[in-house]
């Protein structure tokens, strides 16, 4: 007797004995799954090239979709970390808004060009008048050259900040300390430098207590920032020098737009940025003495404006991944269906023997569905393995951590299983409806 026929006969007899005795249901399930997977493996071995070409569609599809999901997770993590470094629940008072007005698609820059920039007086007034602000800080920025003895560093990002900046902006001090309130408010010539500047100017020596020169003035280094690298927006404090803004006003014109002055306001716990915006709108209009009918001559920017734009971008990338991967999976699904139709035709006599021995239609149906699902899962797991390899390579080659999350693994397995069930259903249904006599006598 043919080996496949003998396997089918033994399997059918075993099933009948279990069904009649109504014993050992777990053994029956185990035997059922085992035999179904053995049939699937046999289908793979019958024509290896055909199987590889067929499963490659599922592999590429799962690879495309899960790669997009992994990339989105990675980018979202980078964006969130970058946004958190800009301050949580913080409102930025500036001359220019970050986005067009609500309901408008174009950016009307001509409305904003004659606005005045935030001033130190605005900052002091907000500190006095605001009821829900936990911290307020004035910040300006520019670029200058920094010198220490014979060493120099060009295009250093200079930040002049007021008291409270360390409570709003997220960063860590690797060595030394931050400004004291007295140093910040009196405008003393002290500075905190980035890790990159410390490395280049001091060549491995301790910079704390040393004096650097900028614009002909000497500043005492009291702290060094922890090295962080650049975030997704290109921001980094590694190449920055932070000085008290009341010292910076002796070097820079704070009323000039060239130093990008802004006021950062962080809300107290229990208050949202919307609450902060509502209050600051009234406070700033009162400070600037704007008439009730007049338009605001300031912008209140929030991180949520950036998040909305990135959410739209991520949604687009997500759909693009589904679209690209969907075509590959569709091709792979047709390939699996083709394999299953061939498998049903090759095992027609085995199906007839199983049905003659008492196998029910749902048993035959499930047998082929499990086989098609197993085939699809193999393709999906191959795609997941490729994504995992790429994520590990990127993580090892860069400072960024890209990981294939458990959720994305489950998505890949779920999609593969679904494609397997859908692709194998029609061939399985056709097999389950076969007449046992005609099937056994089939050539």
Secondary structure, 3 states (H helix, E strand, C coil): CCHHHHHHHHHHHHHHHHHHHCCCHHHHHHHHHHHHHHHHHHHHHHCHHHHHHHHHHHHHHHHHHHHHHHHHHHHHHHHHHHHHHCCCCEEEEECCCCCCCCCCCCCCHHHCCCCCCCCHHHHHHHHHHCCCEEEEEEEEEEEEEEEECCEEEEEEEEEEECCCHHHHCCCCEEEECCCCHHHHHHCCCEEEECHHHHHHHHCCCCCCCCEEEECCEEEEEEEEECCCCCCCCCCCCCCEEEEEHHHHCCCCCCCCHHHCCEEEEEECCCCCHHHHHHHHHHHHHHHHCCCCCCCCCCEEEEHHHHHHHHHHHHHHHHHHHHHHHHHHHHHHHHHHHHHHHHHHHHCHHHHHHHHHCCCCHHHHHHHHHHHHHHHHHHHHHHHHHHHHHHHHHHHHHCCCCCCCCHHHHHHHHHHHHHHHHHHHHHHHHHHHCCCHHHHHCCC
